[in-house]
Amino acid sequence: MINRTLLAALALSTLALPSWAQVVDHAAIRERALSTLEAQFGEFAKAASELSEQAVGYCAGESRAEAFTQAYHNAWLAWAPLDSYQFGPIEQRGAVLRIGFWPDKKGFVGRGLRNLLALPEAALSDPDTIAGASAAAQGLPAIEYLMGSDLQQCPAVIGISAQVSRVAEALYADWFAADGWSELTRQAGPDNPVYLSDAEVSKELFTAMDFGLTRIADMRLGRPMGRFDKPMPRRAEAWRSGLSFDLIQAQLSGIGALLEAGFKTEDNKDDIETLLHKLAEIQSRIEAFDAPLDVVVTDPITRFRVEAVQTETRLFQLALTETLGGGMGLKLGFSAADGD
Amino acid sequence: MKFRTATLASSIALASFSAAHAADTNDVLTNYADIALAGYEDSLTTAKALRVAVDALVSSPSEATLQDAKQAWLASRVPYQQTEAFRFGNPTVDDWEGKVNAWPLDEGLIDYIDGDFGTNEENPFATANIVANASLEVAGQTIDASAITPDLLESLHELDGIEANVATGYHAIEFLLWGQDLNGTEHGAGARPASDFDTANCTGGNCERRAQYLVAATDLLISDLEDAVANWSADGQGRADVTADGTQGLVMAFTGMGSLSYGEQAGERMKLGLMLKDPEEEHDCFSDNTHNSHYFDGLGVRNVYAGRYVRIDGSVVSGPSLYDVVKAKDSVLADQLMSDMNSTMIALGDIRTAAEAGTSYDQMLAAGNEAGEALVQNAIDKLVGQTRNIERAVQLIGLDGVSVEGSDSLDNPDAVFQ
């Protein structure tokens, strides 16, 4: 395991403090960031709506399992960037647990589904039934589990998909309706219940990017890596569908999009470009694997390469902190990653 | 909040703060460490009392001796939960903590369980039942479990790298005393009969090994808590971590408050259970003591901020506090944060009030229990709210985002207490 102190020393030695101006237009950052978020939440709502339609077609025997499988993969990839935004509407709706329940440390998905399937069959296509069930049985991991099991898939996948779509639409509205969270960020100030200044909004977004990187390095990569002599392939997110790396890539792309659109200014564009270049390098390293994450962690040679990706991700995280922290004076806040 | 490395924290001087308030900071951090020490001392004292009660139970099993042991366990949780605010931000403490308070657990690793409750298809040891089996097959190797000793339990903890394989600590002991809570989201805790420890009239099988397990787990808890007391004593690493460098110490203290409030308590321990609607997903699921565990976690955070801790004998440790540090710069924020914490304690107190009156925490998690859900959600909201002002306090006093990882420490866990 790489020592954090060493990493920090490395990062410090290679990074000079950014030279760009200290005067930061946080309102402009917010407006640019909000358009990125609106696109990302919109993508997810669209993919979730398609998922819901495909589930109905699949259960009616009108379309093949492959089409439905593709639809839940698409929805999951569209969700991946949103995993970083665990504040505001996502937090209030418990959406991370409802949509992408993971890690599953005690087999909650399987247990939740079995409890769900014990309900009358007629109720299972109703998203209200699903919404009242265990969060672990409400989302994309539950669909993945059902599709890979010999449990009865229909009509539960109709209800689960409809519930995913409903949450996706609600999140979009919570953020971007006239009185939504985006408006709350625009009205940052002394009387705002959440954001006392525009800078606090920037801090929230910066913390979200950092949190997303922690989720990738510590959880999405770290959990399946286990110890060198004891990899834990079944701890990989979405190992059943082979999406583990794709979800990481999608989340990294989301972070890159927010960084570029939101935080790049005329003054700091060279530093941000450097960061985006580092991010692209990490993504190329991941692209170069020719097997899924749960497979590559079990081979000492390829596990080494996973560890390198993890290290690069942490170095990127430090570089991001140095760049935005140093140049913009932004500080990281607490995040949901701070628990166990 | 991510605090990156200890090295950075001590190398980047925060002149405006440390120059103006250096002496105060030392006093504040000494009081902080004194409260930690008192909390772990009280935890040790109550664990020793638990050991006495456990001894009485296994030497003379009866409903009365079992009840006494349960009472001793409940009492031991009061000081321990208040120490959790010292975990996050301090890697020495956080690496140690999993030995004593790991959760959630697949209790079938330890002892018999009801077939439909507590199984985990993803853990091959979820029903390993150490009490019933004198040897275990792990990854092609045979583990000799014929004598259940503290060493054996330590070696089985997080068996095969699976976190739910909790073999030691408060929750393992809790399971041995109460047994599984088979009431779902109906009222009622675990109801293990005292005869489960009675070698003459044994129920549940393997009563001698069960008693051995209970004694060994309690002994191990005591020795682990002795380590914790040493850690916060005059030459201890935990104390040194927070007192050697004022800035780093304050970073650790605030990290502990914020990480426990938000990611851990509001998130992992409360929101998760609420969303899973799973009665096993409560922190003290066998004893139905979760309302107290949450309450004393919240109080532990407030203790750190207020610089005041009420010991188990009623005496009070108090002194210069983080509140004073914040107040010197912004008295409105200092009072607002104190008011946040008081509101949190009222919200956690509401849960406790309902639970003590007969509506236990697992009932509040039941699907369709809107009143219960509202109580839990209100406490979550208060914890999230106070975290925002903890962040503002951190920003105000100029602590940079530079020190140790908040949790899931990456650095050498084996170095602890060596």
Interface residues (C-beta under 8 A of the other chain):
Chain A: M1 I2 N3 R4 T5 L7 A8 A9 L12 E91 G94 L97 R98 D104 K105 K106 G107 F108 G110 R111 G112 G132 A133 S134 A135 A136 V194 L196 D210 T214 D218 G226 R227 K230 M232 R234 L318 T321 G325 K331 L332 G333 F334 S335 A336 A337 D338 G339 D340
Chain B: M1 K2 R4 T5 A6 T7 L8 F88 P104 D106 T119 N120 E121 E122 N123 D160 G161 E163 A164 T255 G258 S259 S261 Y262 G263 E264 Q265 G267 E268 R269 K271 L272 L274 M275 L276 K277 D278 E281 A367 G368 V384 T387 R388 I390 E391 R392 V394 Q395 D400 G401 V404 E405 G406 S407 D408 L410 D411 N412
